[in-house]
Every structure is written in structure tokens, then in C-alpha cells.
């Protein structure tokens, strides 16, 4: 299993990796990287 460091989450600072071509986060419209945990929390906050 190939694991490659991509960058850090701009919200929490967690390392974000790519596993076999699958990014463990989201690149936002402003070209920043956010991990899935922060992305999910942001979406939950917006729905309230």
C-alpha cells in the first residue's frame, strides 16, 4: 500500500496523505487542503 504525504489540514494541522491515488481530504475552491474530519465538522456546522 503506497502512502504519500500531500500536505497539512489548514484547519487543524493534521497530516493529509494520498493512499494509492485516494486523497484523505478535500481541496477547497481557494486551493487549501482540509482533512475529512474537519470537512465533515464544517458541513455539520453549516447545516445548523
C-alpha positions as CSV (number, residue, x, y, z in Angstrom):
1,X,0.0,0.0,0.0
2,X,1.6,3.2,-1.1
3,X,1.2,6.2,1.2
4,X,2.4,9.7,0.2
5,X,2.3,12.8,2.2
6,X,0.3,15.6,0.4
7,X,0.2,18.4,3.0
8,X,-1.4,19.5,6.2
9,X,-5.0,20.5,7.0
10,X,-5.4,24.2,7.1
11,X,-7.9,24.0,10.0
12,X,-6.3,21.5,12.4
13,X,-2.8,20.9,11.2
14,X,-3.2,17.2,10.7
15,X,-1.1,15.5,8.1
16,X,-3.1,14.6,4.9
17,X,-1.9,11.6,2.8
18,X,-2.7,10.0,-0.5
19,X,-3.3,6.3,-0.4
20,X,-3.0,4.6,-3.8
21,X,-4.4,7.7,-5.6
22,X,-7.1,8.4,-3.0
23,X,-6.7,11.7,-1.2
24,X,-7.6,11.6,2.5
25,X,-9.1,15.1,2.4
26,X,-10.6,17.8,0.3
27,X,-9.0,20.6,-1.8
28,X,-11.3,23.6,-1.4
29,X,-12.1,26.2,-4.1
30,X,-9.4,28.5,-2.6
31,X,-6.9,25.7,-3.1
32,X,-6.5,24.9,0.6
33,X,-6.3,21.4,1.9
34,X,-8.8,20.2,4.6
35,X,-8.9,16.7,6.2
36,X,-12.1,14.7,6.1
37,X,-12.7,15.2,9.9
38,X,-12.6,19.0,9.6
39,X,-14.6,18.9,6.3
40,X,-17.4,16.9,8.0
41,X,-17.4,19.2,11.0
42,X,-17.7,22.3,8.7
43,X,-20.6,20.7,6.8
44,X,-22.4,19.9,10.1
45,X,-21.9,23.4,11.4
46,X,-23.3,24.9,8.2
47,X,-26.4,22.7,8.4
48,X,-27.4,24.1,11.8
